[in-house]
Amino acid sequence: MTSILNTVSSILASRVSSVDRVGALSLRNPVSVVEFTCRRSAWSTLDSNSAGRRFVVRAAETDTDKVKSQAPDKAPAAGGSSINQLLGIKGAAQETNKWKIRLQLTKPVTWPPLVWGVVCGAAASGNFHWTPEDVAKSILCMMMSGPCLTGYTQTINDWYDREIDAINEPYRPIPSGAISEQEVITQVWVLLLGGLGIAGVLDVWAGHTTPTLFYLALGGSLLSYIYSAPPLKLKQNGWVGNFALGASYISLPWWAGQALFGTLTPDVVVLTLLYSIAGLGIAIVNDFKSVEGDRALGLQSLPVAFGTEAAKWICVSAIDVTQLSVAGYLLASGKPYYALALLALIIPQIVFQFKYFLKDPVKYDVKYQASAQPFLVLGIFVTALASSH
């Protein structure tokens, strides 16, 4: 009898030990442990049935709060920057104020290139004068290009990128649930209709018989939509999507500023589209931080398609070769001083490329854009002044 009791005790101890081991494993691999524990439960039930007794091993419970979060390391700390939040860049503080969240979605940090594009177009027209009326027209055109239509573009892009952002930046307003679907859709429509309305007012103010600015605003808005939204979703193709983005940031505001004060000419259209290749390079900069989500959802951004090492060289080559080509064009057109001025602005961009971007395009993307991009936009202005002469 004693031997029988010892045998039963050892069997029970063995099973309890197995359950303890399962509980320990559950902290390491909660998925496989459920599968393993269920099998143990089934085996134990069969064993107990064969013995005429009911013995059940319960599935081990996983302490999910003890499992390390899978959120990306780049998620901002609780003390994120309020300035970054208002500018709409990474490292933003978490915010509950709906108006600040709405502003964040429009990414004000992306407005200056569009505003500057209007300035370049006005300068290229040769007809801008420092009168109250011309200044008021240009400011209204900047509002159309920047806060309204760029804000619309950024908001709609965040809306259609919500699944990607849930992987790359889950703390952003839409994937985190800080703003509702209806609020986002309302913002999209308000910004779009506001931009188109301002374009119509500017056409009347400028005395256009053909609503040139309205057509440009409508075309740019459509381009922004098909860039972000299915079924076309131009951003799925790194080359097409980034060139469309570059054209939106350089060509369209330039055309708007020039059409407001003068007339668009074919040579200016060609020149600005050429400059949009540099805009393609700037657009690639923003793709490096989204590689994980883009790859998961099948978006062929250039860093995904070519790898980060090749893509960063494609990026800087697009920016530098474009500007050098424009400098050569200005030199060939008999404008050597403008060509030299543009060349002087290209050199510091190359320096900052080696200092920041080529070292680590993800870690230093903000520093690179803050240091190099001002020289790029000044170069565009030099080209605009050359076009006006």
SULHU-V747124 format. One record per pair of residues at least 12 apart in sequence whose C-alpha atoms are under 6 Angstrom apart, sorted by the first residue. I is the first residue (numbers start at 1). J is the second residue. Records with the same first field share a line. If there is no record, write none. Layout:
BEGIN
I = J  J
END
This chain:
BEGIN
23 = 60
26 = 62
37 = 59
41 = 57
76 = 91
80 = 92  93
81 = 93
85 = 104
86 = 104
87 = 107  108  109
88 = 104  107
105 = 155
106 = 151  154  155
111 = 146
114 = 145  146  249  253
115 = 142  146
117 = 250  253  254
118 = 253  254  257
120 = 254  381  384
121 = 254  255  257  258
122 = 257  258
123 = 385
124 = 384  385  387  388
125 = 258  262  388
126 = 388
127 = 261
144 = 195
148 = 191  195
149 = 195
152 = 188  191  192
153 = 224
157 = 228
162 = 175
164 = 293
167 = 293
168 = 290  293
199 = 213  214
200 = 214
213 = 256
236 = 299  300
237 = 300
238 = 300  301  302
242 = 280  283
243 = 280
246 = 276  279  280
247 = 276
250 = 276
251 = 272
278 = 318  319  322
281 = 315  318  319
288 = 362
289 = 362
327 = 339
342 = 379
345 = 375
349 = 372
356 = 368
END
